[in-house]
């Protein structure tokens, strides 16, 4: 059996696009396979010009797709910039925990965890 790198799925609000880019680079340089968001529903919304209902359907589909990425991952890294964890991210954390995934956090907080980005012994 071959030893493969750890697969990490980045989770967090798409409003923190820069944090996703930085974490992707940092995790890749640490030798991990990184799964991330495929689109940003805030800035990429001009790519589809549908109704609010269509936008809601697309967001729901993207949320489900992200959970499939969590299925593939060994762990998730929550990009809780400034301690912010929104509803979708809380759902992803719960999903990861229910499926036995290790959860790391960008920023230590009392509410959502105390594991920092570089700490994988947690």
Number of C-alpha atoms within 10 A of each C-alpha: 3 4 5 9 12 15 20 26 26 26 27 27 23 17 13 13 17 10 18 20 11 11 20 20 14 15 19 14 10 12 13 17 18 21 18 20 19 9 12 15 19 11 11 9 13 9 8 11 9 11 9 9 9 12 15 12 12 16 14 13 12 17 17 13 14 20 19 11 20 25 16 14 20 18 21 25 23 28 25 21 16 10 15 14 19 12 10 14 19 15 14 21 25 14 15 21 14 9 11 12 19 17 23 26 24 21 18 17 15 7 8 18 14 15 18 17 17 12 10 11 6 9
